[in-house]
Amino acid sequence: MRCDPQARQQTTAANCPKTKMVLSGFSQGAAVMGFSTANAIPDGVVGVDVPRPMAPEVADHVAAVVLFGTPNERAMNFLGQPPLVIGPAYAAKTIQLCVPEDPVCSEGMNFSAHYPGAYDGIVEEGAAYAANRL
């Protein structure tokens, strides 16, 4: 089954125009949100290989984007995927949180730092960021 976060956000934006959404993801989910908030599908990438960007009008309904353990360029290269670029419509409302030494989102090489439980201490930071933007 293909991941299609765009359909959910676009439907919510259209059917509930006063609703403000918070987009979030951990690791692969953060990558999905990264591609979804980009301006365009990266050059040289087939549209079915990565999630397509959301329609521009959805950005007005997104209050915050909170990403945990977002794969950095090194991780994306290892996976044969293009780097993630948050689009300008979302950049100012995005926070990316990474545990020190997490090899997926930092220059560290401590693979146990990428375990979701390692993020327990910073989940509150992400939640506070989102709450302050609602």
Buried (B, 14 or more C-beta within 10 A) or exposed (E): EEEEBBEEBBEBBEEEEEEBBBBBBBBEBBBBBBBBBBEEBBEEEEEEEBBBBBEEEBBEBBBBBBBBBBBBEBBBEEEEBBEBBBBEBBEEBBBBBBBEBBBBBBEBEBEEBBEEEBBEEBBEBBBEBBEEBE
